[in-house]
Amino acid sequence: MKHKYESVIGLEVHVELATKTKIFCSCSTAFGGAPNTHTCPVCTGMPGALPVLNRQVVEYAIAVGLATNCAIARYCKFDRKNYFYPDNPQNYQISQLYLPICRDGYIEIETENGRKRIGIHEIHMEEDAGKLIHDVAEGCSLVDYNRSGVPLIEIVSQPDMRSAEEVIAYLDELRATIQYLGASDCKLQEGSMRVDVNLSVRKVGEKNYGTRTEMKNLNSFKAITRAIEAEAARQTELLEAGKPVIQETRRWDDDKGESYAMRSKEDTRDYRYFPEPDLVPIVISEEWIREIRARQPELRPQKLLRYKREYNIPDYDARLLTAAKGMADMFEETTALCGLPKKVSNWLMVETMRLQKERGMDQEEIPFSSENLAKLIRLTEDGTINSTVAKEVFEKIFEEDIEPEQYVEERGLRTVHDENTLRTCVERIIAENPKSVSDYRNGKEKAMGFLVGQTMKAMKGKANPELVKELLRELL
């Protein structure tokens, strides 16, 4: 007899902070530099080099903690996590184990099953390691220390998620929060947001947790979803066969759609943590927290409420528009210029998101100005151009941010409203398509759509479609 199982999921999310310099030195954090050019004795672990804490890292960590309803520690400190690996030049990582900066927060998510609160166990600050590049052709591995010392916060959730849907909703909300704060761009493809999934399964109704595994190498929401579903199925199959689940770290291969064991899961004691002797503890005053709280921007939950109240747009629209700060900013700026929130929402949710998806762009990447989108909407609303031409003009705006009024004038794209011109064209289309005329007169309404299409084609898309339809009905 097969049992019913449920997944128990917790996440460790590493986020690269948007500081210009590293956490303990003044080297650049810019992405994409030539290997080993953003380095110094501190971030390459040279003997005698001493770390100096970047104040902005602490402020970003506090800001994220406040936005995720955490308690901010008034006293916290750094620890050394000791391990040996080629990308770790000091043979230890400076992190926070015993006294992290934030604890006991939560994020509220919404799925098909309604609202749910996901607990955050802690947020701590740490430095990133370098990056290994494996050269298969040469049979060797190279190391780039540009990323070594880049500031991270690690956000450790409670094991409160039960499905891939809940995980994605949590990550979506977390990413939006951090982007709104300006603390990170959270680009998974560039590694500035990295997710490790801790997952176990248990029989439905059981209170005790099963044996968990940790999955790494997850660089997209789609990969995370596939990895969760595959790992839950793998563990369920083992338990049904009477075999144990081994606690281990597994690497996800998205191309093959499967994971494989990397190493047995380490315990805290394996890292021989001890207090970092080169850094003094951090004392956080109430005044400092008040200053940071006063600078917090309007976050996604507040925007959602305001959009529905102020712009009277549907909940679905509001959720899509606020998912990325860049999209929300574009919506507000364009609406302020043209005063048509639902029209702006439609252009952003349909055409903008379609073109972003086709070009593999992030929703934060909007290559056109609010002024030009507002002008295009006005041209469409006052009948200067029809919807077909508007889509053509929008593609040019998206690609080159062209000025739409000038583009329409130079290419003669204004809608033809002249009834005599349209009547002549419609009469010709009727004469050229006797079968469609006969079908329409015999009650086939679809024939009207064909005749409208032929007229629009003959007018090179510039006719007023409502006037074309009116003339066709009259003449038929």
KENU-603768 format. One line per 5 residues: number of its first residue (from 0); for each residue x, y, z of C-alpha. Coordinates in steps of 0.5 Angstrom, whole numbers, plus 2048, in hexadecimal, padded with zeros to 3 digits. Layout:
BEGIN
NUM = X Y Z  ...
This chain:
BEGIN
0 = 800 800 800  803 807 7FE  803 80C 803  802 814 802  808 818 803
5 = 809 81F 804  80F 823 803  812 828 808  817 82D 805  81B 833 808
10 = 820 837 804  827 83A 805  827 840 800  82D 844 7FF  82D 84B 7FD
15 = 833 84F 7FA  832 856 7FD  832 85C 7F8  838 860 7FB  83D 863 7F7
20 = 843 85F 7FB  844 859 7FE  842 857 806  849 858 809  84D 85B 804
25 = 84D 861 7FE  84D 85C 7F8  847 85D 7F3  841 859 7F3  840 85A 7EC
30 = 83D 854 7E8  841 851 7E2  848 854 7E3  84E 850 7E0  850 84B 7E5
35 = 854 84D 7EB  854 854 7EA  84F 856 7EF  854 853 7F5  859 856 7FA
40 = 85C 852 800  856 852 805  851 84F 800  857 84A 7FD  858 848 805
45 = 860 84A 805  863 849 80C  862 84F 810  85D 853 80C  857 855 811
50 = 850 856 80F  84C 85D 810  845 85C 810  841 860 80B  83B 864 80E
55 = 836 864 808  836 85C 809  833 85D 810  82E 862 80E  82C 85E 808
60 = 82B 858 80D  827 85C 812  823 85F 80C  821 857 80A  820 855 811
65 = 81B 85B 812  817 859 80C  817 852 80D  814 853 814  81A 851 818
70 = 81D 853 81F  823 857 81E  829 855 823  82C 85A 827  832 857 827
75 = 835 852 822  83C 84F 820  83F 84B 81B  842 844 81B  847 840 817
80 = 844 83A 813  84A 836 812  84B 831 80B  850 830 806  84E 831 7FF
85 = 852 834 7F9  84D 83A 7F8  84E 83C 800  855 83F 800  855 840 808
90 = 852 839 809  84D 83C 80D  847 840 80B  845 846 810  83D 845 811
95 = 838 846 817  836 83F 81B  835 841 822  833 848 822  830 84A 81B
100 = 82D 851 81A  826 84F 819  821 84A 81C  81A 847 81C  817 84B 816
105 = 812 849 811  80F 84A 80A  808 849 808  806 846 801  800 844 7FD
110 = 7FF 83E 7F9  7F9 83A 7F6  7F8 838 7FD  7F7 83F 800  7FC 843 805
115 = 801 840 809  807 842 80D  80E 840 80C  813 840 812  81A 843 811
120 = 81E 840 817  824 845 816  828 849 811  82F 84A 812  835 84D 80E
125 = 83B 84A 80B  840 84A 805  840 846 7FF  845 842 7FD  849 842 7F6
130 = 846 83E 7F0  849 838 7ED  849 837 7E5  84A 830 7E3  84E 82F 7DC
135 = 84C 829 7D9  850 829 7D3  857 82B 7D7  855 826 7DD  856 82B 7E2
140 = 852 830 7E7  853 837 7E7  851 83C 7ED  84F 843 7EC  84F 847 7F3
145 = 84B 84D 7F0  845 84B 7F4  849 849 7FA  847 84E 800  840 850 7FC
150 = 83B 852 802  836 84D 803  830 84C 807  82D 845 808  825 845 809
155 = 824 83E 80D  81C 83D 80D  818 838 811  816 831 80E  80F 834 80D
160 = 80F 833 806  80B 82D 803  80B 82D 7FB  80F 830 7F6  80A 835 7F5
165 = 80B 838 7FC  812 838 7FB  812 83D 7F5  80C 841 7F8  811 842 7FE
170 = 817 843 7F9  813 848 7F5  811 84C 7FB  818 84C 7FE  81B 84E 7F7
175 = 816 854 7F6  818 856 7FE  81F 857 7FD  81F 85A 7F6  81A 85F 7F9
180 = 81F 861 7FE  825 861 7F9  829 85C 7FD  82A 858 7F7  828 857 7F0
185 = 826 84F 7F2  828 84D 7EB  828 845 7EB  82C 844 7E5  832 849 7E7
190 = 832 845 7EE  830 84B 7F2  82A 847 7F5  82C 840 7F6  827 83B 7F9
195 = 828 834 7FD  822 830 7FE  822 82C 804  81C 826 803  81A 820 807
200 = 813 81C 806  80F 819 80B  808 815 80B  802 81A 80B  800 81B 813
205 = 807 81A 816  80A 81F 81A  812 81D 81A  816 81F 814  819 81A 80F
210 = 820 81A 80E  822 820 809  826 821 803  829 828 801  829 82A 7FA
215 = 82E 82F 7F6  82F 832 7EF  828 834 7EE  829 83B 7EA  821 83C 7E8
220 = 81A 83B 7EB  819 836 7E6  81F 832 7E8  81D 833 7EF  816 830 7ED
225 = 818 82A 7EA  81E 828 7EF  819 828 7F5  814 824 7F1  819 81F 7EF
230 = 81C 81F 7F6  815 81E 7F9  814 818 7F4  81B 815 7F5  81A 815 7FD
235 = 813 812 7FD  815 80C 7F8  81B 80B 7FD  816 80B 803  811 807 800
240 = 816 801 7FE  818 801 805  81F 805 804  822 80A 808  823 811 806
245 = 82A 814 807  82C 81B 809  830 81E 804  831 823 7FF  82F 822 7F8
250 = 830 826 7F2  82B 827 7ED  82C 826 7E6  826 82A 7E2  828 827 7DB
255 = 827 820 7DD  822 822 7E2  825 81E 7E8  829 81F 7EE  82F 81B 7F0
260 = 833 81B 7F7  839 81F 7F8  83B 81E 7FF  838 81C 806  835 822 80A
265 = 839 825 80E  837 827 816  839 82E 819  83E 82A 81D  842 828 817
270 = 844 82F 815  847 831 81C  844 838 81D  847 83D 821  846 844 822
275 = 84A 848 81D  850 84B 821  851 851 81C  84A 854 81C  847 858 822
280 = 840 856 824  83A 85B 820  836 85F 825  830 861 822  82C 867 825
285 = 825 869 825  826 86F 822  82A 86C 81C  824 867 81B  81F 86D 81B
290 = 823 870 816  823 86A 811  81C 869 812  81A 870 810  81E 86F 80A
295 = 81A 869 808  816 86A 801  80F 868 800  810 860 7FF  80B 85B 7FB
300 = 806 85A 800  804 861 801  805 863 7F9  800 85D 7F8  7FB 860 7FD
305 = 7FC 867 7FA  7FB 865 7F3  7F5 862 7F4  7F2 868 7F8  7F5 86E 7F4
310 = 7F5 86B 7ED  7EF 866 7ED  7F3 860 7E9  7F2 859 7EA  7F5 855 7F0
315 = 7F9 851 7EA  7FB 857 7E7  7FE 85A 7ED  802 854 7EF  805 853 7E8
320 = 807 85A 7E8  80A 85B 7EF  80E 854 7EE  814 858 7EC  816 85F 7EE
325 = 818 861 7E7  811 85F 7E4  80D 863 7EA  811 869 7E9  80F 869 7E2
330 = 808 868 7E3  808 86E 7E8  80C 873 7E4  808 871 7DD  801 872 7E1
335 = 803 878 7E4  804 87B 7DC  7FE 878 7D9  7F9 877 7DE  7F7 870 7DC
340 = 7F9 86B 7E1  7F6 865 7DE  7F8 866 7D7  7FF 867 7DA  7FE 861 7DD
345 = 7FC 85D 7D7  802 85F 7D3  807 85D 7D9  804 857 7DA  803 854 7D3
350 = 808 857 7CE  80D 859 7D3  80E 853 7D6  80D 84F 7D0  813 852 7CD
355 = 817 852 7D3  816 84A 7D3  818 84A 7CC  81E 84D 7CD  820 84A 7D3
360 = 81F 850 7D7  81E 851 7DF  818 855 7E1  81C 85A 7E4  81F 85B 7DD
365 = 81A 861 7D9  81E 864 7D3  819 869 7D2  817 870 7D5  810 871 7D9
370 = 80F 877 7D4  80F 873 7CE  80B 86E 7D0  806 873 7D3  806 877 7CC
375 = 805 870 7C8  7FF 86F 7CD  7FC 876 7CB  7FD 875 7C4  7F9 86E 7C4
380 = 7F3 871 7C9  7F2 877 7C4  7F2 873 7BE  7F8 876 7BB  7FA 86F 7BA
385 = 7F7 868 7BB  7F8 862 7BF  7FC 85E 7BA  801 864 7B8  801 866 7BF
390 = 805 85F 7C0  809 860 7BB  80B 867 7BE  80C 864 7C5  811 85F 7C2
395 = 815 865 7BF  815 868 7C6  817 862 7CA  81D 861 7C5  81F 868 7C4
400 = 81B 86C 7C9  819 870 7C3  814 877 7C3  80D 874 7C1  80A 87A 7BE
405 = 810 87B 7BA  810 874 7B8  809 874 7B6  809 87A 7B2  810 878 7AE
410 = 80D 872 7AC  806 874 7AA  803 86F 7AF  7FD 874 7B1  7F6 870 7B1
415 = 7F2 871 7AB  7EB 874 7AD  7E9 877 7A6  7E3 873 7A5  7E3 874 79D
420 = 7EA 871 79D  7E8 86B 7A1  7E1 86A 79E  7E5 869 797  7EA 864 79A
425 = 7E4 860 79D  7E0 860 797  7E6 85D 793  7E7 858 799  7E0 856 798
430 = 7E0 855 791  7E7 851 791  7E4 84C 797  7DD 84A 794  7DD 843 798
435 = 7DF 847 79F  7D9 84C 79D  7D4 846 79C  7D6 842 7A2  7D5 849 7A6
440 = 7CE 849 7A3  7CD 842 7A5  7CE 844 7AC  7D5 842 7AD  7D8 848 7B1
445 = 7DF 845 7B1  7DF 848 7AA  7DF 84F 7AC  7E5 84E 7B0  7E8 84C 7A9
450 = 7E6 852 7A5  7E8 857 7AB  7EF 853 7AB  7EF 854 7A3  7ED 85B 7A3
455 = 7F3 85D 7A9  7F8 859 7A5  7F6 85D 79F  7F7 864 7A3  7FD 861 7A6
460 = 7FA 861 7AD  7F9 868 7AD  7F1 868 7AC  7EC 869 7B2  7EA 862 7B3
465 = 7E3 864 7B6  7E2 869 7B0  7E4 863 7AC  7DF 85E 7AF  7D9 863 7AF
470 = 7DA 864 7A7  7DB 85D 7A6  7D4 85C 7AA  7D1 862 7A6  7D3 85F 79F
475 = 7D1 858 7A1
